[in-house]
Amino acid sequence: MLETINNYIWNSGLLILLLGTGIFLTLKTKFFQFRRSGFIFKSVRRSLKNSGSSQWKISASALAASMGTGNIVGVTAAIAIGGAGAVFWMQVSAFFGMMLTYAENVLSMKFRHIEEDGNVIGGAAAYLRYGLGSKPLAFIYVFFCILASLGMGNMTQGSAAAQALSGAFGFSPVVIGVFITIFLLATVIGGAKSIGNAAKFLLPFAAISYMILALSVIFVNFKNIPYAFGEIFKSAFGIKQVGAGLFGSALSAGLRHGVFSNEAGLGSSALIHSNAKDSDPYLQGMWSIFEVFLDTMVCCTLTALMILTSGVNIEMGAKPVSDAFSMILGRYSGAVTSVIIALFAVCTMLGWCCCGETALKSLGINACKKKSVILTYRIIFCILGGFGCTGALSDMWTLSDIANGLMAIPNLLALLLLSRYVTVPVKCDKCGK
């Protein structure tokens, strides 16, 4: 029944809505993510230099929520289902997804509401409530966001970490679960600030280590790079593939796994960026463009090229990545892959705790009860994260997919209805800045 519901939600209609909204916003802004890419990266770099660690904590938390196991097993799954051509459509989803997440962050900051006690109501909950004036839609979004944070962003990540570590090192899932619970309690109890402090160290270590290893494998097999790109484009557009019905599967697998990788269209990035000290909507929007670029355009592409150039067997799971790593790491490849997957999973848990907490705060909880409600959420989040290590939780994966889809629907409708507020920075004719 859950699979039926999930397939009904994540049918071609929702994928078309995601892609169509991204195309519409791209056309509206005259391909801002491409036309002014240099300006975007300069603005991000300038912001990082001027704000010190505060902006990087926010961005690291947002990246942590999206950059995770989807960058590894999500890519292998897309290629296994849709062939090499799925990689092309993942990039297409990322290109238009940049404007989805840009619009989410611009609207979030424009409609962000700061209450008397300093509580921030941001993200999709803010522009659904104050932009569209619809409290019911805001409540629906928050409900499914919290469900997704406890499921996809927590229990399923704990399961992935436990399976990776127990398979490589023989650790008991229960022991891993206890350790993860303790680590989460020590980290998330302090809220967004302590989460940002942990994410800004853990995520770069995991991401940079993984990308260096992937680049090393690609370098070893550099002669196969033209073949890899040829397979990607032939499988995405080739007549043979269309005739065999693979074009549709490449398109569907690429778009769907692209969305799961960068989460553009779900509004999760805007929830985290709403806590930024710098309230400039354009800056937060450009940071989110950079995050999608790094997540999918860079990290997922490296995974795909590593797999395709190394010639390993394509199958679901992390084995193709481990097999590719074995070319440079030998018998240690399995252990290294497992540690990287576990680190990515923990980073995702940290990022989604921040998402769920921000969403929960937007419900307008009474000030005297707010601290106890938030503390209760954090404790439940930590306990469920450890509990998730003890099982495969296939049903929880399905429930999480359903929650993600039901988050996306009101969010995408809001982006379309409020698109008049989605603007881009304009260069001054006098000073040229």
C-alpha positions as CSV (number, residue, x, y, z in Angstrom):
1,M,0.0,0.0,0.0
2,L,2.8,2.4,0.9
3,E,4.6,1.7,-2.4
4,T,1.4,2.3,-4.3
5,I,0.9,5.7,-2.5
6,N,4.5,6.6,-3.1
7,N,4.4,5.7,-6.8
8,Y,1.2,7.7,-7.1
9,I,2.8,10.8,-5.5
10,W,6.1,10.6,-7.3
11,N,4.6,10.0,-10.7
12,S,5.4,11.9,-13.8
13,G,3.0,14.7,-12.8
14,L,5.2,15.8,-9.8
15,L,8.4,15.4,-11.7
16,I,6.9,17.6,-14.5
17,L,5.8,20.1,-11.9
18,L,9.3,20.2,-10.4
19,L,11.0,20.5,-13.8
20,G,8.4,22.9,-15.2
21,T,8.6,25.3,-12.2
22,G,12.4,25.3,-12.5
23,I,12.2,26.0,-16.2
24,F,9.7,28.8,-15.6
25,L,11.8,30.5,-13.0
26,T,14.9,30.1,-15.1
27,L,13.2,31.8,-18.0
28,K,11.7,34.5,-15.7
29,T,15.2,35.4,-14.5
30,K,16.8,35.1,-17.9
31,F,19.0,32.1,-17.0
32,F,20.4,33.9,-14.0
33,Q,22.2,30.8,-12.7
34,F,24.2,30.6,-16.0
35,R,24.3,34.2,-17.2
36,R,25.7,35.6,-14.0
37,S,27.6,32.5,-12.7
38,G,30.8,34.6,-12.2
39,F,28.9,37.2,-10.1
40,I,27.3,34.4,-8.0
41,F,30.6,32.8,-7.1
42,K,32.2,36.2,-6.4
43,S,29.3,37.1,-4.1
44,V,29.6,33.8,-2.3
45,R,33.3,34.2,-1.8
46,R,33.0,37.8,-0.7
47,S,30.3,36.8,1.8
48,L,32.5,34.0,3.2
49,K,35.4,36.4,3.6
50,N,33.3,39.2,5.2
51,S,31.1,37.1,7.5
52,G,33.7,34.7,8.8
53,S,32.3,31.4,10.0
54,S,28.7,32.5,10.6
55,Q,27.6,32.2,6.9
56,W,29.7,29.1,6.4
57,K,27.9,27.4,9.4
58,I,24.6,28.0,7.7
59,S,25.7,26.9,4.3
60,A,27.5,23.8,5.8
61,S,24.3,22.8,7.6
62,A,22.2,23.3,4.3
63,L,24.8,21.2,2.4
64,A,24.8,18.6,5.1
65,A,21.0,18.1,4.7
66,S,21.3,17.5,1.0
67,M,24.9,16.2,0.4
68,G,24.8,12.7,1.7
69,T,24.3,9.1,0.8
70,G,22.4,10.2,-2.3
71,N,25.6,11.4,-3.8
72,I,26.9,7.8,-3.7
73,V,24.2,5.2,-3.7
74,G,21.7,7.6,-5.3
75,V,24.0,7.9,-8.4
76,T,24.6,4.2,-8.7
77,A,20.9,3.6,-8.4
78,A,20.1,6.1,-11.1
79,I,22.7,4.5,-13.5
80,A,21.5,1.0,-12.6
81,I,17.8,1.9,-13.4
82,G,18.2,4.3,-16.3
83,G,21.6,3.7,-17.7
84,A,24.4,6.2,-18.1
85,G,22.0,8.7,-19.6
86,A,20.4,9.2,-16.2
87,V,23.5,11.2,-15.3
88,F,22.7,13.8,-17.9
89,W,19.2,14.2,-16.6
90,M,20.5,14.5,-13.1
91,Q,22.5,17.5,-14.3
92,V,19.4,18.9,-16.0
93,S,17.5,18.6,-12.8
94,A,20.3,20.4,-11.0
95,F,20.5,23.2,-13.5
96,F,16.9,24.1,-13.2
97,G,16.9,23.1,-9.5
98,M,19.3,26.0,-8.9
99,M,16.5,28.4,-9.6
100,L,14.1,26.4,-7.5
101,T,16.3,26.7,-4.4
102,Y,17.2,30.3,-5.3
103,A,13.5,31.2,-5.4
104,E,12.9,29.4,-2.1
105,N,15.6,31.3,-0.3
106,V,14.6,34.7,-1.8
107,L,11.0,34.2,-0.8
108,S,12.0,32.9,2.6
109,M,14.1,36.0,3.4
110,K,11.5,38.4,2.0
111,F,8.7,36.9,4.0
112,R,10.8,35.9,7.1
113,H,9.0,36.9,10.3
114,I,10.9,37.5,13.5
115,E,8.7,37.2,16.6
116,E,9.2,39.3,19.8
117,D,11.2,36.6,21.5
118,G,13.6,36.4,18.6
119,N,12.1,33.2,17.1
120,V,12.5,33.1,13.3
121,I,9.7,31.9,11.1
122,G,11.3,31.2,7.7
123,G,11.4,28.8,4.9
124,A,8.4,27.6,3.0
125,A,6.3,28.0,6.2
126,A,6.9,31.8,6.1
127,Y,6.0,32.4,2.5
128,L,3.0,30.0,2.6
129,R,1.8,31.8,5.8
130,Y,2.7,35.4,5.1
131,G,3.1,35.4,1.3
132,L,0.1,33.4,0.3
133,G,-1.8,34.0,3.6
134,S,-2.5,30.3,4.0
135,K,-2.0,28.9,7.5
136,P,-3.5,25.5,6.5
137,L,-0.9,25.1,3.7
138,A,1.9,26.2,6.0
139,F,0.7,23.7,8.6
140,I,0.6,20.9,6.0
141,Y,4.1,21.7,4.9
142,V,5.5,21.8,8.4
143,F,3.8,18.5,9.4
144,F,5.3,16.6,6.5
145,C,8.6,18.4,6.9
146,I,8.9,17.2,10.5
147,L,7.8,13.7,9.4
148,A,10.6,13.8,6.7
149,S,13.1,15.0,9.2
150,L,12.5,12.1,11.6
151,G,12.4,9.6,8.7
152,M,14.4,10.4,5.6
153,G,16.7,12.8,7.5
154,N,17.2,10.7,10.5
155,M,16.2,7.0,10.9
156,T,17.0,6.0,7.3
157,Q,20.4,7.7,7.6
158,G,21.1,5.9,10.8
159,S,20.2,2.7,9.1
160,A,22.6,3.5,6.2
161,A,25.5,4.3,8.6
162,A,25.0,1.2,10.6
163,Q,24.8,-1.1,7.6
164,A,28.0,0.4,6.2
165,L,30.0,0.2,9.5
166,S,28.7,-3.2,10.6
167,G,29.5,-4.6,7.1
168,A,33.0,-3.3,7.0
169,F,34.1,-3.5,10.7
170,G,31.7,-6.0,12.2
171,F,30.3,-3.5,14.8
172,S,27.0,-4.3,16.3
173,P,24.2,-2.1,15.0
174,V,23.0,-1.6,18.6
175,V,26.5,-0.3,19.6
176,I,26.5,2.0,16.5
177,G,23.0,3.2,17.4
178,V,24.0,4.0,21.0
179,F,27.1,5.9,19.8
180,I,25.1,7.9,17.2
181,T,22.4,8.8,19.8
182,I,25.1,10.0,22.2
183,F,26.8,12.0,19.5
184,L,23.5,13.6,18.3
185,L,22.5,14.5,21.9
186,A,25.9,16.2,22.4
187,T,25.5,18.1,19.2
188,V,21.9,19.0,18.5
189,I,20.9,19.9,22.1
190,G,22.7,23.3,21.5
191,G,20.5,24.0,18.5
192,A,21.4,25.5,15.1
193,K,24.6,27.0,16.4
194,S,26.2,23.8,17.7
195,I,24.8,21.9,14.6
196,G,26.6,24.5,12.4
197,N,29.8,24.1,14.4
198,A,29.8,20.3,13.8
199,A,28.7,20.5,10.2
200,K,31.4,23.0,9.2
201,F,34.1,20.5,10.1
202,L,32.5,17.1,9.4
203,L,31.0,17.9,6.0
204,P,34.2,19.4,4.4
205,F,36.2,16.4,5.6
206,A,33.8,13.9,4.2
207,A,33.2,15.7,0.9
208,I,36.8,16.7,0.2
209,S,38.0,13.2,1.0
210,Y,35.4,11.6,-1.2
211,M,36.0,13.9,-4.1
212,I,39.8,13.5,-4.0
213,L,39.4,9.7,-4.1
214,A,36.9,10.0,-7.0
215,L,39.3,12.3,-8.9
216,S,42.2,9.8,-8.3
217,V,40.2,6.9,-9.8
218,I,39.2,9.1,-12.8
219,F,42.8,10.1,-13.2
220,V,44.0,6.5,-13.2
221,N,41.4,5.7,-15.9
222,F,41.6,9.0,-17.8
223,K,41.7,7.3,-21.2
224,N,38.1,6.2,-20.6
225,I,36.8,9.7,-20.0
226,P,35.7,10.2,-23.6
227,Y,33.9,6.9,-23.5
228,A,32.1,7.8,-20.3
229,F,30.8,11.1,-21.7
230,G,29.9,9.3,-24.9
231,E,27.8,6.8,-23.0
232,I,26.1,9.5,-21.0
233,F,25.0,11.5,-24.1
234,K,24.2,8.4,-26.2
235,S,22.1,6.9,-23.5
236,A,20.3,10.2,-22.9
237,F,19.5,11.0,-26.5
238,G,20.4,7.9,-28.6
239,I,17.8,6.6,-31.1
240,K,18.6,3.0,-30.0
241,Q,17.8,3.9,-26.4
242,V,14.5,5.6,-27.3
243,G,13.5,2.5,-29.3
244,A,14.3,0.2,-26.4
245,G,12.3,2.3,-24.0
246,L,15.4,3.3,-22.0
247,F,15.1,7.0,-22.7
248,G,12.0,7.3,-20.5
249,S,13.7,5.4,-17.7
250,A,16.9,7.5,-18.0
251,L,14.8,10.7,-17.8
252,S,12.7,9.5,-14.8
253,A,15.7,8.0,-12.9
254,G,17.9,11.0,-13.5
255,L,15.3,13.6,-12.5
256,R,14.1,11.7,-9.5
257,H,17.5,10.9,-8.1
258,G,18.7,14.5,-8.9
259,V,15.9,15.8,-6.7
260,F,16.7,13.4,-4.0
261,S,20.4,14.4,-4.1
262,N,20.1,18.2,-4.0
263,E,16.5,18.5,-2.6
264,A,15.7,21.5,-4.8
265,G,11.9,22.0,-4.7
266,L,11.5,20.6,-1.2
267,G,12.3,23.9,0.6
268,S,14.7,22.3,3.1
269,S,17.5,24.8,2.1
270,A,15.4,27.8,2.8
271,L,14.5,26.5,6.3
272,I,18.2,26.5,7.3
273,H,19.2,29.7,5.5
274,S,16.3,31.5,7.2
275,N,18.5,31.4,10.4
276,A,21.3,33.4,8.7
277,K,22.4,36.7,10.2
278,D,22.7,38.3,6.8
279,S,19.1,38.9,5.7
280,D,19.9,39.8,2.1
281,P,17.6,37.5,0.1
282,Y,19.8,37.6,-3.0
283,L,22.9,36.5,-1.1
284,Q,21.1,33.6,0.6
285,G,19.6,32.6,-2.8
286,M,23.1,32.7,-4.5
287,W,24.5,30.6,-1.7
288,S,21.8,28.0,-2.4
289,I,22.7,28.0,-6.1
290,F,26.3,27.3,-5.1
291,E,25.2,24.4,-2.9
292,V,23.2,22.7,-5.6
293,F,26.1,23.2,-8.0
294,L,28.6,21.6,-5.5
295,D,26.1,18.8,-4.6
296,T,25.0,17.6,-8.0
297,M,27.1,19.2,-10.7
298,V,30.3,18.4,-9.0
299,C,30.0,15.5,-6.4
300,C,27.4,13.4,-8.3
301,T,29.2,13.9,-11.6
302,L,32.4,12.7,-10.0
303,T,30.7,9.6,-8.7
304,A,29.2,8.9,-12.2
305,L,32.5,9.4,-14.0
306,M,34.4,7.3,-11.5
307,I,32.0,4.4,-12.0
308,L,31.8,4.7,-15.8
309,T,35.6,5.1,-16.4
310,S,36.6,2.3,-14.0
311,G,34.4,-0.2,-15.8
312,V,33.0,-1.8,-12.6
313,N,29.8,-3.7,-12.6
314,I,26.8,-1.4,-12.2
315,E,24.4,-2.4,-9.4
316,M,22.3,-0.8,-6.7
317,G,24.1,0.2,-3.5
318,A,27.7,1.3,-2.7
319,K,29.5,-1.7,-4.1
320,P,30.3,0.0,-7.5
321,V,32.0,2.9,-5.6
322,S,33.9,0.5,-3.3
323,D,35.0,-1.5,-6.4
324,A,36.2,1.6,-8.1
325,F,38.1,2.8,-5.0
326,S,39.9,-0.6,-4.9
327,M,41.9,0.5,-7.9
328,I,43.8,3.0,-5.6
329,L,43.1,1.7,-2.1
330,G,43.2,-2.0,-2.6
331,R,41.7,-4.1,0.2
332,Y,41.0,-1.0,2.2
333,S,38.4,0.3,-0.2
334,G,35.4,-1.2,1.5
335,A,36.4,0.2,4.9
336,V,37.0,3.7,3.5
337,T,33.8,3.7,1.5
338,S,31.9,2.7,4.6
339,V,33.4,5.4,6.8
340,I,32.6,8.1,4.1
341,I,29.0,6.8,3.9
342,A,28.6,6.9,7.6
343,L,30.0,10.5,7.8
344,F,27.7,11.7,5.1
345,A,24.8,10.0,6.8
346,V,25.6,11.7,10.2
347,C,26.0,15.1,8.4
348,T,22.5,14.6,6.8
349,M,21.1,13.9,10.2
350,L,22.5,17.1,11.6
351,G,21.2,19.2,8.7
352,W,17.7,17.7,8.9
353,C,17.5,18.2,12.6
354,C,17.9,21.9,11.9
355,C,15.2,21.7,9.2
356,G,12.7,20.0,11.5
357,E,13.4,22.3,14.4
358,T,13.0,25.5,12.2
359,A,9.8,24.1,10.8
360,L,8.5,23.3,14.3
361,K,9.2,26.8,15.5
362,S,7.0,28.2,12.7
363,L,3.8,26.7,14.2
364,G,3.4,29.6,16.5
365,I,4.0,27.7,19.8
366,N,3.3,29.6,23.0
367,A,6.5,31.2,24.2
368,C,6.4,29.5,27.6
369,K,6.0,26.1,26.0
370,K,8.4,26.7,23.1
371,K,11.6,25.6,24.8
372,S,10.2,22.4,26.2
373,V,8.6,21.5,22.8
374,I,11.9,22.1,20.9
375,L,13.9,20.2,23.5
376,T,11.4,17.3,23.3
377,Y,11.8,17.3,19.5
378,R,15.6,17.2,19.8
379,I,15.6,14.3,22.3
380,I,13.1,12.3,20.1
381,F,15.2,13.0,17.0
382,C,18.3,11.7,18.7
383,I,16.6,8.5,20.1
384,L,15.0,7.7,16.7
385,G,18.4,8.3,15.0
386,G,19.9,5.6,17.1
387,F,16.9,3.3,16.8
388,G,17.2,3.6,13.0
389,C,20.6,1.8,13.2
390,T,19.0,-1.4,14.2
391,G,17.0,-2.2,11.1
392,A,16.8,-1.8,7.3
393,L,13.6,0.3,7.6
394,S,12.4,-0.2,4.0
395,D,9.0,1.0,5.0
396,M,10.5,4.1,6.6
397,W,12.3,4.9,3.3
398,T,8.9,4.7,1.5
399,L,7.2,6.9,4.1
400,S,10.0,9.4,3.8
401,D,9.6,9.5,0.0
402,I,5.9,10.2,0.6
403,A,6.6,12.9,3.1
404,N,9.1,14.5,0.7
405,G,6.6,14.5,-2.1
406,L,3.9,16.1,0.1
407,M,6.4,18.7,1.1
408,A,7.1,19.6,-2.5
409,I,3.6,20.1,-3.7
410,P,2.6,23.1,-1.5
411,N,6.1,24.5,-1.9
412,L,6.1,24.4,-5.7
413,L,2.6,25.9,-5.8
414,A,3.8,28.8,-3.6
415,L,6.9,29.3,-5.9
416,L,4.6,29.7,-8.9
417,L,2.0,31.9,-7.2
418,L,4.6,34.2,-5.6
419,S,7.0,34.2,-8.6
420,R,6.5,38.0,-9.0
421,Y,8.6,38.4,-5.9
422,V,11.4,36.3,-7.2
423,T,13.9,38.9,-8.6
424,V,17.6,38.9,-9.2
425,P,20.3,41.5,-8.3
426,V,20.6,44.2,-10.9
427,K,23.9,45.8,-12.0
428,C,24.1,49.5,-11.3
429,D,24.5,51.5,-14.6
430,K,26.4,54.2,-12.8
431,C,29.0,52.3,-10.8
432,G,28.9,49.0,-12.6
433,K,28.6,47.0,-9.3
